[in-house]
């Protein structure tokens, strides 16, 4: 009778997939930790902004914190007060301003789409421009010659009216 050879290399078939799986799990964990680390400063800053906004208007529930940059860095904090009323607070480095009346992003987007039917609204963010609280809209649309450009439009936060110049970003 002939002896059967014992296969000693069969464990290598399992070792490589297990090592690859462990590497992928380690890579996922390292990526997650890295993202948490780089966002830590922004979360701390956001908590400080919410604290400053609460000193002006006591917010029971904060629903949104948005950062905007134009003339200077500004944060817009939205939430509800103890009476259940929606409140908006603008936080600048040197002052905090509660706003009673405001225009929503959706209204600004509808206004842009009505004025420029072929426009693609990329984003609408809060900003502080020329000592005014404004909505800053980045819009992709055609100019007068039919060439597609990106434009910055500004709208008053209080009533939604268009203000200031429209800035055209150059194409490559």
N, C-alpha and C positions, 0 to 999 in steps of 0.2 A: 504494500500500500504506500501510496505517496502522501507525504505530509503536506498539509496546507500551510502556506506562508501567512504569517500574521501580518496584517497591514498596520504599520505603525504610523503612517502618515495621514490617517483618516481624521485625526484631531486638528490638523492644519486647515482642513476644509471649513471648520467652524470658527477657528481662531481669527482668521482674517475678517469675516463679516462682523464678528463681535467687536474687533478692534476698530473697524470702520464706523460701526454704530456708536461706540464710545467716543470716538473722535468727533462725530457729528453732534452728539449730545453736549460734549464739552465746548464745541464751537458755538452752539446755540446759547449755552449758558454764558459764555464769555461775551457774545454779542449783546445779550440782554443786559448784563452788568455794565457794559460800556455805554449803552444808550441811557441807562439809569444815571450813570455818572455824569454824562454830558448834559443831561436835562436837570440835574440837581440844582444848579445855580438859578435856572429860570423858575423852578418851582418855589425856591426860597424867595426870590424876588416877587413872584406872583402872590405869595402869602403876605408879604409886606405891603403890597399894593392893596390887597383886600382889607388888611387892617387899617390902612390910611383911609380907605373909602368908608369903612364902618365908623370912623370918627366923625365924618361929615353927615352920613345918613346911616342909621342903624338898619343894616340889612339882615334879615332873618335867613334868607336863602340866596346864595349867589349862583346865578344861572350861567353867567358868561364873563370871561375876562379876555379882552382883546388888546393886543399891542399894535400900535401904529407908529411909524417913523416918517416925518417929513421935515418940518422946521426943527422939531425936537421930539424926543421919545414921549409918547403919551399912552396911557392905558385907559380903556373904557370898561367899567365894571357895571354889569346889569344884575339886578336881583329884585327880590320883593322885600318890602319892609314889614313891620309887625301888623300893619293894617291890611296886608295883602296887595298893596299897590305896587305896580312895577316902577322901579327906580333905575336911573342911569347916573353914574358918577364918573366924571373924568378926572384922572389922576396924572398930574404933571410933576416933574421933579420938585417944583417950588410951590405948587398949589393944588388944591382939591376942589372941584366944582361940581355940585349936584345939578342935574338938568331935569326940569319938569317936562318940557315938550321935546319931542324928537321925531325924526323921520326914520322909518325902518329901512333895512338893507333891501328888502323886497320892493319897496316903493321906488328906491333909487334904481334898482335893476330894471323895473318895469318902465321907468322914465327913460333910461338909456335905450332900451329895446324899442320904445316907441319913436324916439328921435333917430335912431340908427338901426333899421330893421335887420341889416346884415351883420350887426356887431356881435361879437362873442365876449361876454363879460368874464374876465379871468378871475378877478377877485375885487371885493369891496372891503376896505379896512378903515378904521377910524384914523384921523390925523389932526394935527394942529398946524394950521397954515395961516399966516398973516393975522395972528391973534384971534383966530376963529376956530371953533370946533367944526370939523368937516368930515364928510365921507370921501375917501380917496378911492376912485374906481380905476382899475387897470383894464382897458378895453382894447380888443383886437378888432380893427375895422379898416375899411378902405378910406384913403384920403380923397381929396378933390380930384386928383389925377387917376384914381382907381387903383393905387398901389396900397397893398396891405401893410399897415404899421400897427405898433402898440401905442396907445395914448393914455395919458393920465388925465382924468376928469375930476373936478372937485365940486361937491355939492354941500350946501349948508346942512349941518346936522339938525338945526332947529326947524327949518321949513322945507328943505329939499331943493331949494333953488340953486341953479348953476352959478358958481362963483369963480372968479379968477381966470387965469389963462388955462388953455388946454395944452399940455406938454406932449410933443411927439417924440417918441424914441426912435433913433435912427435904425435903419436896417443894416445888416452886416455888410 
